[in-house]
Amino acid sequence: MKGLEPLAAILPGLMQHLGLADDAAGWRAVTEWPEVAGGRIARRTRAVSFRDGTLNVEVEGSAWMHELGFLRRELVRNLNRHLGADVVRDVRFKPAGTRSESGSGGNLT
């Protein structure tokens, strides 16, 4: 019997084989959004989900939504550079409190 391999050594290959590698990287984009977006943007936004190449971000106020629309391509480029792969194809901005995934509204704090 061969020695057992550490989980950390086989997990990336298994994720790729199961077709889950891009989804895992996309969820990293959710958790690492503040770092990539920067403090000024992160204080007014919150990444809430990732699905089919799209990062969904709640935004505080329509003025911020408008401004972020102009930065969309740059944010996608920065996210993919940060993740080391072209995983995020789009960033969708929506007003804070309209998220249906959890059923809860909310303030960005």
N, C-alpha and C positions, 0 to 999 in steps of 0.2 A: 504494500500500500504506500502510495506517495504521500509526502507531507502535505498538510493542508495549506492552502494559500490564504493570506489575510483578505478579509472582505474588501478592504480598500483597494486591493490589487485587481479584483475581479469585477467590482461594481460598475466601473465606467464601461467596460465591454458589454456587460449584461444590459445596462441601460440602453446602449446603442443598439444591441440586438433586439430589444423589445420595442424600439422606436420611441423611447422616453427621454433620450438625451436632450433634445431641443426643448422639451417641456420643462425639464429640470433647469436648464440654463435660463429659460424664460421666467421661471419663478425666482431665480437668483436676481433677475432684473427687478422684480417686485421688491425684494428685500433690500437690494442695494441702490434703489432709486435715489434716496437722499444723497448718497455719495456721488453718483453720476450727475444728477441734476444740479447739485451745488446748493449751498445754504439758502440763498435768496429765493430760489424756486421751491426748494424742499419745505420751506416754512409755509408756503401757500398751497401745497399739493400733497397728495398721498397716492402712491401706486397701490391698487387694490386687487388686481388680478392679471393673469396672462392666459391667453387662449388663441390658438391658431395663428401665432406670430404677432398678435396684437397685445400691447401692454395698455391696460386701462388705468387711467389716472383721474382721481377726483381733484377738482380745482376749486379754490375759494374765490368765487366771484367771476362775473362775466368778463371784466376787464383783463383778468389774468388768463382766462380761456382764450381770449382774442390774441393776447401777446404770445402765448405759448404756441398758438397755431403757426406763427411765423418761425418758431424755433423747432418745429416738429422734426424736420429732416436732420438738423444738427443733433438733436437729442437721440434719434434713432442711431445715427452714426456713432455717437459717443457711447451709447449703451452696448452696441455690438463690439466696439473696440474694447470696452471694459470687460465684456464677457468672453472675448477671444473667439467669437464665432458670429456669423450673420444669422442670428436667431430672431431678433425683433425686426419685423417688417413695417410696423406702424405703431404710433402712440395715439390713443384716443382719449380726449379730454372730455370730462362731463362735470356738471356742477356737483359739489359736495352734497351728500345727503340723498342723492338719487340712485344710489347703488341698490340693486335688487338682490345681489348674491346673499347678503346677510339679513336683509329685511330691516336693517337699522339705519337710521339717518345718522348724522353726526357732524360734529365740529372738527375742524382740523386744528390740532393743538400740538 
